[in-house]
Each structure stands twice: as structure tokens, then as C-alpha cells.
Amino acid sequence: MTETNLRILLRARPEGLVGPEHFEVSEGPLPSPRPGEALLRNRFLSLDPYMRGRMSAAKSYSAPVEIGAVMEGQCVSQVVEDPTGRFQAGDWVLGGFGWQRFSAVAVSGLRKLDPQTGPVTTALGVLGMPGTTAWVGTTELAAPRPGETFVVSAASGAVGSVAGQIAMRMGARVVGIAGGAEKCAFVRDELGFPDCVDHRAADFPERLRAACSSGIDAYFENVGGAVQKAVFPLLNDFGRVAFCGMVAEYNDDAPAPGPNLMQVVRKRLSLRGFIVSDHPRAFADWRSTGGEWVREGSLKYREDVVRGLEGAPEAFMGLLAGKNFGKLVIEVT
Amino acid sequence: MTETNLRILLRARPEGLVGPEHFEVSEGPLPSPRPGEALLRNRFLSLDPYMRGRMSAAKSYSAPVEIGAVMEGQCVSQVVEDPTGRFQAGDWVLGGFGWQRFSAVAVSGLRKLDPQTGPVTTALGVLGMPGTTAWVGTTELAAPRPGETFVVSAASGAVGSVAGQIAMRMGARVVGIAGGAEKCAFVRDELGFPDCVDHRAADFPERLRAACSSGIDAYFENVGGAVQKAVFPLLNDFGRVAFCGMVAEYNDDAPAPGPNLMQVVRKRLSLRGFIVSDHPRAFADWRSTGGEWVREGSLKYREDVVRGLEGAPEAFMGLLAGKNFGKLVIEVT
């Protein structure tokens, strides 16, 4: 068997909407592990909105992907060969790299997974980066108090679904915002949020206002755009907004204006952005706390698994448009 | 002697620019103290930007002034008569009320001033509400660390002048923003800020960028508008903005759009609004700390005293346009 490495490269930087023309599917030789590295076969690739930022050259909190380089992404993988001897062939690990079938990665950055304790894909979603993001943003920034109204956008998504469930455990009244009746039904019926408002409804601002009859004390911002516009006027005095992302605007050519900030004074708001990688200790903390809730079945999650690496660009474009339903994962075949 | 009470009433609510037509000068009988109240002769009236908010009916953190009512404001006054026996006639007190020559005010809300320890007007400015505002916003919200760049707008004003001097004591590199060469020279030469940038300069954004060559770590926001637009792109990762006010926009008919908030995520910014009255314990704290600095001459301040209550409307309009130079006070004659 002469295996090749199927890879998806960044062909061009999008200005505005991401399209298939920005990606290139390429076959190459298997990567050769350098000293300290293991060769991995990537089994599941996580697709996340932050990757849109990596496609642009604009200054951000992390360096952009170079043109012609493999698209960045985190994988759950199986060890093919580990010259360092730390892992056995066949071991499941978190830490494979990129939109590709194989990767050679420093073993120091890998964490062994035990497939017996639960689905390995949870390491990319509910118990991984997105879940930890929800944990940090909800407990440390939005910080709802019992009885307060907590609103989260992209409520059926990888981050929002967990944020809302954490806020419910903190005693808040949780209102989700999601796109479409099916997602809203899932948020209410499966996740157990008391309410979820469809942002595609023509009268969305009025519906949100009705769902938040006591105003909004804490908002977990994932989407920006029209949803942000509807949320801001409802914020109560001393309201907190945890800014996690604004996916609805990631494809915009130029940043749209935001809300006038005088309301920040009048209402004594606190608007705080965060990036989970600034909170390295939170990952193990959340794996322990959230892992128990997942095992006991009290924390719900949904994965949207797309089979085949070749489908990653289309799936990613869908993610930016809100077409996924739950944590988007590519099963690398 | 039959004294009358000269009063300035709110005649109409401004939409946009405040003009003389929104005020009414009126003479009436002296107010009669109710049980627990003293009759005061107001000697100095503080004029502050927040009063613009009280002229509008829009929901804010405090109730609006009613049409036909005396304009709200804090005064340093002398006691005419105190039936409760707590104060002597002639005592100087902080707590007189309104744009008027006399007021009847509950003695429980008055604080005696000792004119021997310093000018009584400082109770309205550097050691009063504006100074305490600077103290809270700088130490608790903007919280500059040694070596960081701290920027304050309206740097020659009642709040900004104190905020910058506090930030210098905290070890920050302080850059002021003020309107016009004269104010900038005062900020540099008298207040001792290392730099001050004139926001009226055609190339203000470039000048600000040059003055903040390491970016901006903490910003004390007093003005909004074009100044805010120039500051935001210069904010560093983990930058903090203390939102105190946005006086440049108070006369706007409708709120102008603000900055796109995706940068709040990318830079992990913290944008926090505050109102000093939410921090009641800070007043005595600052009087003690700032009072010592004022007495020893290490904290500089400037007052802009306008003689005659009749001039209050024009002086207030000037305040909103940045025409005052230092803490604006009306000497009530």
C-alpha cells in the first residue's frame, strides 16, 4: 500500500464570502516525523468559525495560514508510528493537525484519548475547545446570577449549546437564539432551555423582547450582526456581554458599524472579549467538570459529522452560513 | 430686604443642540424649608456634561428634569437659616440644589466645608464628583499598570485632568487629548502629562498614533465621536476602556454608530461603563487621598468660574462644545 496524504490547502485569501476557489485539494507524500514527532492518521477534523480569521492576512490574535499551506485545524487521530515510544500504533490522540489525512506532530502536544469512556469526537466539541470556550465565557465573563436572564446566540451550536446549559446550572433563566424552527425546537426540547427565539423570523426583535420580558442581564455573543442589534437595546443596567465571536460578520468585506457606546455608560455595561487559548488551565478544569456531566447524561450535545475530507470546504462554508446543526466535525476517510 | 429667588428652569426639551430657548429665567419667592430642611444661599453652581441627559426625557440612569422645574445641579452654598439647629447661619456647605440663588434642602444631605482648608469650589471639582469620577474610572476600570500607555480625552477638563494625573502616579505613560493648542499646552506644562494631542488638528489620528507608538493599553473615554474613532484602532490586546461619558455626542439627534465590536474579541478588550454615584464610598476615599495631594500642591487643577447665574445657560452650551477651560463653575451672584 502506498498511502498518499490528501490535503486541503489555502489557495487564495477570501475578500468577503468564502468560496471553493479559496481552497485547493492536493495529494502529496506522507509527512516524515522529525525528532520528537509522531506520524498520525487524522480521523476526525474539527471545523470552527475561528478558521475564517486564519484565512485572512489581517492582524488577529494568531498568525494567518500561508497561501499554499495546509488549512489549520485540530484533529482526533490515531498514531501510525511514534519513534519516541510514548504512544503505541493505534492509540487515539487529540492533537493531530490540519485539513489533511496524515500529520506529523510533536508528541509533547498530544493527549491520549480513551475510546472506552465515550466518543472520541467529544474531545473536539463538548469537552474540547468549544466546550471550554463556553465554560470560560459563561462562568467568568457573562457570569449570570440566579434569576437573571442569560441569552446566548448560536444556541444550538458547539459553544452556545454548552453555554446555555452551564448558565441554567448557575440558576439563570436562559433564552437561546438560533436560526430556524428545527434548531429552536432542539434547543428547547433537547437542551431544555426555557425558550429559544428564531432570528430568521421577520419580527425577531419583538419576539426576543417578549422572551426577555425582564430585559437581558448577561449575553453570550457568538454571531454579531442583526442579532447583536436586537440584543443591545434589551440589556439591563450592569449587563455583561461575553464576546466570543461574531460569525455572521466573518464574511463581510469591511466591518459594519457597531452600536453607539453611550449606552455602555448609561447602563454601566461590561463588554468583554475573550479567546479560550488565553485560559490554558480552563481546559482540564472543564474536561473534569463537563466530562462528568456528559457521562451522567445531564449535559446534552449534538454533533454534525460530515464524512470525507473533500467535503470540508463546503461544510466550512455552510458553518459560516449557519447551515450546520451542532458541532461540525469532518470524518476523515 | 425682600429677596427673591432667581431660578433657571427647563423650558423645553432639546432635540439636538441645546439653545437659549430651552431655558427660562424666572424670579420667585424664597423657598420655605420643610421639616428637616435648611434654607441655603447657593454661592457656586457646578455645571457638568451629565446635565444634558437630564434635559431629555429618554430613559437614563436618573430621572429627567420636568418641564418648568429648576435645572438640576449641585451647589456650594451658605446656610441662611437652619431650623434643625445642625448648621449656623453663614456656614459653608456642599449640597445646595439647582440652578438658582436659594434652595431648601434636607440637612441630612449637606456636608460642611471649611473655607480655611482650601477654596470651597474644589468640593465641586477636583475633590468632588468629577475628581471622584476620575479616581474610580482610572483606578478601578482603566487600571493602568506601570509602563503602560494610558490615554484620556478631555484632558484639560474637570475629570480628564485628574484621571491623567492619577494614571501618572500609577506609573503609566499618559497621553492627553484636548481641543486646541492652549489646552494642550496646559495639559503638558501645567498638569505635566508627557504628551497631549490636539483633536482639532486635521491629522489628529496620525498624531495620536505617533504619540502612542506602543499602542494604547488603557483609555479613559470622556468624549466619543471622532476621538473615539481614532483611539479604537490603537488599542492593544487586553486593552481596557473606562466609559465615563461621550460629551461630543450629547447634542446628536440620534446616536451615531459605534465601532464594530469584533475587535473586542480579537484584542480581548474590556469596555466598561460606570457612573460615580454607583460608588458611594469612593467620595470620602478620594477626598482623603486627593485632598492631601491638592494641599501639598502635587495635584493640579484649573477652574473656569463664570460670574452670574444668568450666564449659566450660555456657559453650559459652551461646556457641551468644549469652550470651557477647566472645571466649569458658576459664581451665583
HADDOCK unambig.tbl for C-alpha pairs under 7 A between the chains (distance, minus, plus):
assign (segid A and resid 60 and name CA) (segid B and resid 266 and name CA) 5.90 0.50 0.50
assign (segid A and resid 61 and name CA) (segid B and resid 266 and name CA) 5.80 0.50 0.50
assign (segid A and resid 61 and name CA) (segid B and resid 267 and name CA) 6.92 0.50 0.50
assign (segid A and resid 243 and name CA) (segid B and resid 264 and name CA) 6.83 0.50 0.50
assign (segid A and resid 243 and name CA) (segid B and resid 265 and name CA) 5.66 0.50 0.50
assign (segid A and resid 244 and name CA) (segid B and resid 265 and name CA) 6.09 0.50 0.50
assign (segid A and resid 245 and name CA) (segid B and resid 262 and name CA) 6.91 0.50 0.50
assign (segid A and resid 245 and name CA) (segid B and resid 265 and name CA) 6.29 0.50 0.50
assign (segid A and resid 246 and name CA) (segid B and resid 262 and name CA) 6.39 0.50 0.50
assign (segid A and resid 255 and name CA) (segid B and resid 260 and name CA) 5.95 0.50 0.50
assign (segid A and resid 256 and name CA) (segid B and resid 260 and name CA) 5.88 0.50 0.50
assign (segid A and resid 257 and name CA) (segid B and resid 257 and name CA) 5.63 0.50 0.50
assign (segid A and resid 257 and name CA) (segid B and resid 258 and name CA) 5.76 0.50 0.50
assign (segid A and resid 257 and name CA) (segid B and resid 259 and name CA) 5.43 0.50 0.50
assign (segid A and resid 257 and name CA) (segid B and resid 260 and name CA) 4.85 0.50 0.50
assign (segid A and resid 258 and name CA) (segid B and resid 257 and name CA) 5.73 0.50 0.50
assign (segid A and resid 258 and name CA) (segid B and resid 258 and name CA) 4.69 0.50 0.50
assign (segid A and resid 258 and name CA) (segid B and resid 259 and name CA) 4.92 0.50 0.50
assign (segid A and resid 258 and name CA) (segid B and resid 260 and name CA) 4.27 0.50 0.50
assign (segid A and resid 258 and name CA) (segid B and resid 261 and name CA) 6.07 0.50 0.50
assign (segid A and resid 259 and name CA) (segid B and resid 257 and name CA) 5.40 0.50 0.50
assign (segid A and resid 259 and name CA) (segid B and resid 258 and name CA) 4.92 0.50 0.50
assign (segid A and resid 260 and name CA) (segid B and resid 255 and name CA) 5.94 0.50 0.50
assign (segid A and resid 260 and name CA) (segid B and resid 256 and name CA) 5.86 0.50 0.50
assign (segid A and resid 260 and name CA) (segid B and resid 257 and name CA) 4.82 0.50 0.50
assign (segid A and resid 260 and name CA) (segid B and resid 258 and name CA) 4.27 0.50 0.50
assign (segid A and resid 261 and name CA) (segid B and resid 258 and name CA) 6.07 0.50 0.50
assign (segid A and resid 262 and name CA) (segid B and resid 245 and name CA) 6.92 0.50 0.50
assign (segid A and resid 262 and name CA) (segid B and resid 246 and name CA) 6.40 0.50 0.50
assign (segid A and resid 264 and name CA) (segid B and resid 243 and name CA) 6.82 0.50 0.50
assign (segid A and resid 264 and name CA) (segid B and resid 272 and name CA) 6.56 0.50 0.50
assign (segid A and resid 264 and name CA) (segid B and resid 273 and name CA) 4.84 0.50 0.50
assign (segid A and resid 265 and name CA) (segid B and resid 243 and name CA) 5.65 0.50 0.50
assign (segid A and resid 265 and name CA) (segid B and resid 244 and name CA) 6.09 0.50 0.50
assign (segid A and resid 265 and name CA) (segid B and resid 245 and name CA) 6.31 0.50 0.50
assign (segid A and resid 265 and name CA) (segid B and resid 273 and name CA) 4.08 0.50 0.50
assign (segid A and resid 265 and name CA) (segid B and resid 274 and name CA) 5.57 0.50 0.50
assign (segid A and resid 265 and name CA) (segid B and resid 275 and name CA) 6.98 0.50 0.50
assign (segid A and resid 266 and name CA) (segid B and resid 60 and name CA) 5.93 0.50 0.50
assign (segid A and resid 266 and name CA) (segid B and resid 61 and name CA) 5.82 0.50 0.50
assign (segid A and resid 267 and name CA) (segid B and resid 61 and name CA) 6.92 0.50 0.50
assign (segid A and resid 268 and name CA) (segid B and resid 272 and name CA) 6.62 0.50 0.50
assign (segid A and resid 268 and name CA) (segid B and resid 273 and name CA) 4.20 0.50 0.50
assign (segid A and resid 268 and name CA) (segid B and resid 274 and name CA) 4.77 0.50 0.50
assign (segid A and resid 268 and name CA) (segid B and resid 275 and name CA) 6.91 0.50 0.50
assign (segid A and resid 269 and name CA) (segid B and resid 272 and name CA) 5.68 0.50 0.50
assign (segid A and resid 269 and name CA) (segid B and resid 273 and name CA) 5.37 0.50 0.50
assign (segid A and resid 270 and name CA) (segid B and resid 271 and name CA) 5.79 0.50 0.50
assign (segid A and resid 270 and name CA) (segid B and resid 272 and name CA) 4.41 0.50 0.50
assign (segid A and resid 270 and name CA) (segid B and resid 273 and name CA) 6.55 0.50 0.50
assign (segid A and resid 271 and name CA) (segid B and resid 270 and name CA) 5.79 0.50 0.50
assign (segid A and resid 271 and name CA) (segid B and resid 271 and name CA) 4.98 0.50 0.50
assign (segid A and resid 271 and name CA) (segid B and resid 272 and name CA) 6.25 0.50 0.50
assign (segid A and resid 272 and name CA) (segid B and resid 264 and name CA) 6.56 0.50 0.50
assign (segid A and resid 272 and name CA) (segid B and resid 268 and name CA) 6.62 0.50 0.50
assign (segid A and resid 272 and name CA) (segid B and resid 269 and name CA) 5.68 0.50 0.50
assign (segid A and resid 272 and name CA) (segid B and resid 270 and name CA) 4.43 0.50 0.50
assign (segid A and resid 272 and name CA) (segid B and resid 271 and name CA) 6.26 0.50 0.50
assign (segid A and resid 273 and name CA) (segid B and resid 264 and name CA) 4.83 0.50 0.50
assign (segid A and resid 273 and name CA) (segid B and resid 265 and name CA) 4.08 0.50 0.50
assign (segid A and resid 273 and name CA) (segid B and resid 268 and name CA) 4.19 0.50 0.50
assign (segid A and resid 273 and name CA) (segid B and resid 269 and name CA) 5.34 0.50 0.50
assign (segid A and resid 273 and name CA) (segid B and resid 270 and name CA) 6.54 0.50 0.50
assign (segid A and resid 274 and name CA) (segid B and resid 265 and name CA) 5.56 0.50 0.50
assign (segid A and resid 274 and name CA) (segid B and resid 268 and name CA) 4.77 0.50 0.50
assign (segid A and resid 275 and name CA) (segid B and resid 265 and name CA) 6.98 0.50 0.50
assign (segid A and resid 275 and name CA) (segid B and resid 268 and name CA) 6.91 0.50 0.50
